[in-house]
C-alpha cells in the first residue's frame, strides 16, 4: 500500500469524519492572514481543531508540505484522502456484519438481524428499533413504535435525539440524560473492533476500575470517544442500504458534530470533569487494568529479569574474589 494512502487511513478515524483535508489546511492558512484577536465562527473553530488534530496525528505533514512543489503536494493530499475514505468504507463494511452478530447474540431478536439484508434492519426489526429509538421515547410502548414507523408528529426520528444504543443498558434516565451516555455495550464492542481488533470486542466485561492507563496510551485521549464509531453503529442498525450523510430526517454529519461538541465544548468545569471521568472509563475499558504499580519491591526483586541481573553480578563478584 502507498505510504500516504496508509497514513490517510487515520484521518477519518481520529481527525475528522466529514471535513476535507483541504478545508482544514485552508482554515489554518486563513488564520495566518488575519489579526490574532479576529473573531471566528463555530464552524471555523471546528476546522482549526481538526487541523491541529491532523498535524498531531500526521506530525510529518507540515514539514513535508513545505518541501514539495504544488503538483506533488496536490497528489499527496489526493492519496491521503483516498486512504481516509477507504478506511471509512472498510470500517462501515466490517461493522455492518459485526453489529448484526452482537445484536443477535445479546438481544436474541426473532427473526434475527440479517447483515446481508438491510431491509430486515431499522425500525421494522424490533431489536434494531429498540436501539435506534430516541432516548426520550419508550420503544416498548406500542403507540411509540407505531408513531416512529408512521413518522407521526412527536415521533419523527432526527439527529436532535440521542439513540438508545448510546446508553448503558440501552436505557436513558429522562431526569439525567447524561447518566450512562456513551457507555453501552455495543459502542465498546464497535470501538474495540475498529481500533484494536474484532476479536478483542468479545472481551468488554472489565469493571473499569484500576490504574488510569491513559498515561501509557496517549492516543486514546482523543480517539477513545471515536465519534465515527457511533455513526457506524447507527448505520449498521438502520435499513439504509448504502452510506449517505442523510438518512430520512436524520443528519449523520450533525449527529457527529453534536457528539464532538459534547466532548470538546463543555459548558463549564464541572461538565469537563465528568467528561474526563468518562474518557478515563473508556480508556480502562479498552486497554484494561494496569496493575504494575501494585507490585511490591519484594515481588519485583524476585522476578526473573531482576533475579538474573542479581545472579550475574554475584557470579562476577565471585570470580573477582577467587582471582
C-alpha positions in Angstrom: 0.0 0.0 0.0 1.2 3.5 -0.8 2.7 5.3 2.2 0.4 8.3 2.0 -2.7 6.1 1.5 -1.8 4.1 4.6 -1.2 7.3 6.6 -4.5 8.7 5.4 -6.5 5.8 6.9 -6.1 7.5 10.3 -7.9 10.7 9.2 -11.5 9.5 9.2 -10.8 7.6 12.4 -9.2 10.2 14.7 -9.2 13.5 13.0 -12.5 14.4 11.2 -15.3 12.3 9.7 -16.6 14.7 7.1 -14.3 17.7 6.6 -11.8 17.5 3.8 -8.1 17.8 4.4 -8.0 20.8 2.1 -10.7 22.6 4.3 -8.6 22.0 7.4 -5.5 23.4 5.8 -7.3 26.3 4.3 -8.7 27.4 7.6 -5.3 27.2 9.2 -3.8 29.3 6.4 -6.6 31.8 6.8 -5.8 32.4 10.4 -2.2 33.5 9.5 -3.7 36.2 7.3 -6.0 37.8 10.0 -5.3 39.6 13.2 -4.7 37.5 16.3 -7.8 38.9 18.0 -10.1 38.4 14.9 -13.3 36.7 15.7 -14.0 33.3 14.1 -17.2 31.3 13.7 -18.0 28.0 15.4 -17.5 26.1 12.1 -14.1 27.8 11.6 -13.1 26.9 15.2 -14.1 23.3 14.5 -12.0 23.2 11.3 -9.0 24.6 13.2 -9.3 22.0 15.9 -9.4 19.4 13.1 -6.2 20.9 11.6 -4.4 20.7 15.0 -5.5 17.1 15.4 -4.4 16.3 11.9 -0.9 17.7 12.4 -0.7 15.8 15.7 -1.7 12.5 14.1 0.5 13.1 11.0 3.3 15.1 12.6 5.4 14.8 9.4 2.8 16.6 7.3 3.7 20.3 7.7 7.4 19.9 7.0 6.7 17.6 4.1 4.3 20.1 2.6 6.9 22.8 2.6 9.4 20.6 0.7 7.1 19.7 -2.2 6.1 21.5 -5.4 2.4 22.2 -6.0 1.8 19.1 -8.1 3.4 16.7 -5.7 1.6 18.4 -2.8 -1.7 18.0 -4.5 -1.0 14.4 -5.3 -0.1 13.7 -1.7 -3.4 15.2 -0.5 -5.3 13.1 -3.0 -3.6 9.9 -1.7 -4.3 10.9 1.9 -7.9 11.5 1.1 -8.0 8.1 -0.7 -6.7 6.4 2.4 -9.2 8.2 4.6 -12.2 7.3 2.6 -11.2 3.7 2.0 -10.8 3.2 5.8 -14.2 4.6 6.4 -15.6 2.2 3.8 -13.8 -0.7 5.3 -15.0 0.1 8.8 -18.6 0.5 7.6 -18.5 -2.9 6.0 -16.8 -4.6 8.9 -19.3 -3.2 11.5 -22.3 -4.0 9.4 -21.7 -7.7 9.9 -20.3 -7.5 13.5 -23.2 -5.3 14.8 -25.7 -7.7 13.5 -23.9 -10.6 15.2 -23.7 -8.7 18.5 -27.3 -7.7 18.5 -28.5 -11.2 17.7 -26.4 -12.6 20.5 -27.3 -10.0 23.1 -31.0 -9.3 22.3 -31.9 -12.5 20.5 -34.5 -10.9 18.1 -36.9 -13.1 16.2 -36.4 -13.0 13.3 -32.6 -12.3 13.8 -30.9 -9.4 12.2 -29.6 -10.3 8.8 -26.4 -8.3 7.9 -26.9 -9.1 4.2 -30.4 -7.8 4.1 -30.6 -4.2 5.3 -34.4 -4.2 4.7 -34.6 -6.5 7.8 -32.9 -3.8 9.9 -34.1 -0.4 11.0 -37.4 0.2 12.8 -39.0 -2.8 11.1 -36.9 -5.0 13.3 -37.8 -4.9 17.0 -34.2 -5.2 18.3 -32.8 -2.6 15.9 -35.8 -0.4 16.6 -35.1 -0.6 20.3 -31.5 0.5 19.8 -32.4 3.3 17.3 -35.3 4.7 19.3 -34.8 8.2 20.5 -33.7 8.3 24.2 -36.7 10.3 25.2 -39.2 7.8 23.9 -40.1 4.3 25.1 -39.8 1.7 22.3 -41.8 -0.8 24.5 -44.9 1.4 24.1 -46.9 0.3 21.0 -48.0 3.8 20.4 -44.4 5.0 20.2 -43.4 2.1 17.8 -46.3 2.9 15.5 -45.6 6.6 15.6 -42.0 6.2 14.7 -42.8 3.8 11.8 -45.5 6.2 10.6 -43.4 9.3 11.2 -46.2 11.0 13.1 -45.8 14.3 15.0 -43.7 13.8 18.1 -42.2 10.6 16.8 -40.1 11.8 13.9 -36.5 10.5 14.4 -33.9 13.2 13.8 -30.3 13.9 14.9 -31.8 16.1 17.7 -32.3 12.9 19.7 -29.7 10.6 21.1 -30.4 7.0 20.0 -30.9 4.5 22.8 -27.8 2.4 21.7 -25.6 5.2 23.1 -26.7 4.4 26.7 -25.7 1.8 29.2 -28.3 -1.0 29.0 -29.8 1.0 26.1 -32.0 2.9 28.5 -31.8 6.7 29.3 -32.8 8.4 32.5 -35.1 11.3 31.4 -34.2 13.2 34.5 -30.5 12.9 33.9 -29.8 12.3 30.2 -26.0 12.3 30.8 -26.3 9.3 33.1 -25.0 6.2 31.2 -24.5 8.1 28.0 -21.7 6.7 25.7 -21.4 3.6 28.0 -23.3 1.0 26.0 -22.0 -2.5 25.3 -22.4 -2.2 21.6 -20.4 1.0 21.5 -17.5 -0.6 23.4 -17.6 -3.6 21.0 -17.6 -1.4 18.0 -14.7 0.8 19.2 -12.6 -2.2 20.0 -13.4 -3.9 16.7 -12.2 -0.8 14.8 -9.3 0.4 16.9 -7.9 -2.8 18.5 -9.2 -5.9 16.7 -12.5 -7.7 16.1 -11.5 -10.5 18.4 -10.9 -8.0 21.3 -14.5 -6.9 21.0 -15.5 -10.1 22.7 -13.9 -9.0 26.0 -15.6 -5.9 27.4 -16.6 -7.2 30.8 -14.0 -5.5 32.9 -15.3 -3.4 35.7 -13.4 -0.3 34.6 -11.5 0.1 37.9 -7.8 0.3 38.3 -4.9 2.5 37.2 -5.6 5.0 34.6 -3.6 3.6 31.7 -4.2 6.7 29.7 -0.7 7.8 30.7 0.7 4.9 28.7 -1.8 5.3 25.8 -1.8 9.0 25.0 -3.5 8.3 21.6 -6.6 7.1 23.5 -7.3 10.5 24.9 -8.5 11.8 21.6 -9.5 8.6 19.8 -11.3 6.8 22.6 -14.5 8.7 22.1 -14.0 8.0 18.4 -17.4 9.5 17.3 -17.1 7.8 14.0 -17.9 4.5 15.7 -21.2 5.9 16.9 -22.1 6.9 13.4 -21.1 3.5 12.0 -23.2 1.7 14.6 -26.3 3.7 13.8 -25.8 3.0 10.1 -25.4 -0.8 10.7 -28.6 -0.8 12.7 -30.6 1.2 10.1 -32.3 -0.1 7.0 -30.3 2.2 4.6 -28.5 0.0 2.0 -25.7 2.3 1.2 -23.8 5.1 3.0 -25.2 8.6 2.8 -24.9 11.5 5.1 -28.6 12.0 5.5 -31.0 9.1 6.4 -34.5 10.4 6.1 -34.8 13.1 8.8 -31.5 12.0 10.4 -28.4 14.0 9.5 -25.3 12.0 10.3 -23.0 15.0 9.9 -24.9 17.0 12.5 -25.1 13.9 14.7 -21.3 13.6 14.6 -20.8 17.3 15.3 -23.2 17.1 18.3 -21.1 14.4 19.8 -17.8 16.2 19.1 -19.2 19.3 20.8 -20.3 17.3 23.8 -16.7 16.4 24.4 -14.9 19.5 23.2 -17.3 22.3 24.2 -18.2 21.5 27.8 -20.3 24.3 29.3 -18.1 24.6 32.4 -15.5 23.0 34.7 -18.0 20.6 36.3 -19.1 19.2 33.0 -15.5 19.0 31.9 -14.6 16.9 34.9 -17.5 14.5 34.0 -16.1 14.2 30.5 -12.6 13.5 31.9 -14.0 10.7 34.1 -15.9 9.3 31.1 -12.7 9.3 28.9 -10.8 7.5 31.7 -13.6 5.0 32.0 -13.3 4.3 28.3 -9.6 4.0 28.4 -9.7 1.4 31.2 -12.4 -0.5 29.4 -10.5 -0.6 26.1 -7.0 -1.1 27.4 -7.7 -3.0 30.6 -6.2 -2.6 34.1 -2.6 -1.7 34.7 -1.5 -3.4 38.0 2.2 -2.6 37.7 2.1 -0.1 40.5 0.5 -2.7 42.8 3.8 -4.7 42.8 5.8 -4.6 46.0 9.6 -4.1 45.9 10.0 -7.7 47.1 7.8 -9.1 44.3 9.8 -7.1 41.7 13.1 -8.3 43.1 12.1 -11.9 42.8 11.0 -11.6 39.1 13.3 -13.3 36.6 14.7 -10.2 35.0 15.9 -8.7 38.3 16.8 -12.1 39.7 19.0 -12.9 36.6 20.8 -9.5 36.9 21.5 -10.2 40.6 22.8 -13.7 39.8 25.1 -12.5 37.1 26.5 -9.8 39.3 27.1 -12.4 42.1 29.0 -14.6 39.7 31.2 -11.8 38.6 31.8 -10.9 42.2 32.7 -14.5 43.0 35.1 -14.7 40.0 36.8 -11.5 41.0 37.2 -12.7 44.6 38.7 -16.0 43.5 41.2 -14.5 41.1 
